[in-house]
């Protein structure tokens, strides 16, 4: 089982996969236009507060699930604002979710969602 936060670069790709756990949360990387992420060998719900480390005004973060699903929960404590104020969203393999950070509500605000 990979270590939390271990970066694994599949051959032919220069954008590493970030393995998430319930306790690790997401630390955005803006080296690439999106982050490849996966639950660590199992579907997970991210339980840290905030679920995504706070950003700066106008930053855009796209998470692409490449294997095991992950779930994010809406709420100010989690610093996540989902479209329609949904309670949570599960992103499964092949799915993507894009957020922009706003200092007005100190949250990552969902902009788009794609389910594979």
VODRENLUM-673146 format. One record per residue (C-alpha): x, y, z; residue number from 1; residue in one letter. Coordinates in nm, 4 decimals. Each point is the difference from the previous one (the first is absolute). Layout:
N
          x          y          z     n   res
          X          Y          Z   NUM     a
...
! end
This chain:
116
          x          y          z     n   res
     0.0000     0.0000     0.0000     1     x
     0.1447     0.3409    -0.0922     2     x
     0.0899     0.2499     0.2686     3     x
    -0.2236     0.3031     0.0510     4     x
     0.0926     0.2717    -0.2456     5     x
     0.2369    -0.2292    -0.1904     6     x
     0.0339     0.1112    -0.3577     7     x
     0.0042    -0.2719    -0.2638     8     x
     0.0762     0.0938    -0.3592     9     x
    -0.1356    -0.2601    -0.2423    10     x
     0.2246    -0.0516    -0.3010    11     x
    -0.0832     0.2418    -0.2782    12     x
    -0.1481     0.2611     0.2358    13     x
     0.1639     0.2949     0.1717    14     x
    -0.3017     0.0837     0.2168    15     x
     0.0278    -0.2228     0.3095    16     x
    -0.2892    -0.1728     0.1762    17     x
    -0.0642     0.1148     0.3566    18     x
    -0.1317    -0.2691     0.2355    19     x
    -0.2607     0.1322     0.2456    20     x
    -0.1114    -0.1368     0.3357    21     x
    -0.2894     0.0976     0.2257    22     x
     0.2403     0.1946     0.2215    23     x
     0.2342     0.1501    -0.2610    24     x
    -0.2199     0.2578    -0.1708    25     x
     0.1057     0.1566    -0.3287    26     x
     0.2959     0.2332    -0.0365    27     x
    -0.0379     0.1608    -0.3423    28     x
     0.2829    -0.0120    -0.2494    29     x
    -0.0088     0.2642    -0.2698    30     x
     0.2931    -0.1422    -0.1976    31     x
    -0.2496    -0.1476    -0.2482    32     x
    -0.3493     0.1157    -0.1055    33     x
    -0.1524    -0.2860     0.2004    34     x
     0.0892    -0.2519     0.2698    35     x
    -0.0334    -0.3749    -0.0477    36     x
    -0.1303    -0.1356     0.3294    37     x
    -0.1231    -0.3313     0.1377    38     x
    -0.1079    -0.1527     0.3280    39     x
     0.2823    -0.2147     0.1361    40     x
    -0.1136    -0.3353    -0.1454    41     x
    -0.3588     0.0506     0.1277    42     x
    -0.2835     0.2474    -0.0397    43     x
     0.0371     0.2640     0.2732    44     x
    -0.1773     0.2981     0.1552    45     x
     0.2344     0.2844     0.0838    46     x
    -0.0576     0.0906     0.3642    47     x
     0.2616     0.2702     0.0611    48     x
    -0.0976     0.3622     0.0599    49     x
     0.0426     0.1665    -0.2372    50     x
    -0.0264    -0.2800    -0.2562    51     x
     0.2034     0.2043    -0.2498    52     x
     0.2741     0.2294     0.1287    53     x
    -0.1107     0.3615    -0.0330    54     x
     0.1068     0.1787    -0.3155    55     x
     0.0352     0.3511    -0.1364    56     x
    -0.2650     0.2087    -0.1738    57     x
    -0.0668    -0.1233    -0.3521    58     x
     0.2015    -0.3217     0.0133    59     x
    -0.1549    -0.2845    -0.2000    60     x
     0.0353    -0.3627     0.1063    61     x
    -0.1116    -0.2995    -0.2073    62     x
     0.0075    -0.3439     0.1610    63     x
    -0.0026    -0.2998    -0.2342    64     x
    -0.0746    -0.3365     0.1639    65     x
     0.2203    -0.2675    -0.1554    66     x
    -0.0922    -0.3055     0.2093    67     x
    -0.1736    -0.0333     0.3380    68     x
    -0.2838     0.2480     0.0637    69     x
     0.0148     0.2844     0.2500    70     x
    -0.2816     0.1944     0.1683    71     x
     0.0012     0.3683     0.0950    72     x
    -0.2553     0.1556     0.2374    73     x
    -0.1608     0.3433    -0.0445    74     x
     0.0358     0.2506     0.2809    75     x
     0.1832     0.3025     0.1329    76     x
     0.2063    -0.2092     0.2435    77     x
     0.1236    -0.2040    -0.2964    78     x
     0.0571     0.3178    -0.2064    79     x
    -0.1935    -0.1630    -0.2871    80     x
    -0.3046     0.1492    -0.1691    81     x
    -0.1685    -0.2537    -0.2295    82     x
    -0.2451     0.0973    -0.2751    83     x
    -0.3568    -0.0001     0.1258    84     x
     0.1287    -0.0355     0.3564    85     x
     0.0061    -0.3769    -0.0400    86     x
     0.0963    -0.1825     0.3181    87     x
     0.2908    -0.1807    -0.1610    88     x
     0.1407    -0.1123    -0.3318    89     x
     0.1770    -0.3241    -0.0857    90     x
     0.2449     0.0172    -0.2882    91     x
     0.0554    -0.3406    -0.1571    92     x
     0.2723    -0.1234    -0.2331    93     x
     0.0021     0.2080    -0.3183    94     x
    -0.1988     0.2809     0.1623    95     x
     0.1155     0.3566     0.0504    96     x
    -0.1007     0.2899     0.2204    97     x
     0.1229     0.3584    -0.0349    98     x
     0.0028     0.2663     0.2707    99     x
     0.0992     0.3671     0.0189   100     x
     0.1093     0.1591     0.3261   101     x
    -0.1754     0.3137     0.1253   102     x
     0.1006     0.2043     0.3015   103     x
    -0.3589     0.1300     0.0322   104     x
    -0.1096    -0.3313     0.1519   105     x
     0.3488    -0.1442     0.0701   106     x
    -0.0901    -0.3125    -0.1961   107     x
     0.0692    -0.2060    -0.3081   108     x
    -0.3157     0.0517    -0.2067   109     x
    -0.1036    -0.2687    -0.2461   110     x
    -0.0017     0.1219    -0.3601   111     x
    -0.0466    -0.3211    -0.2003   112     x
    -0.0415    -0.3721     0.0517   113     x
     0.0407    -0.2892    -0.2441   114     x
    -0.0933    -0.3606     0.0764   115     x
     0.1469    -0.2774    -0.2101   116     x
! end
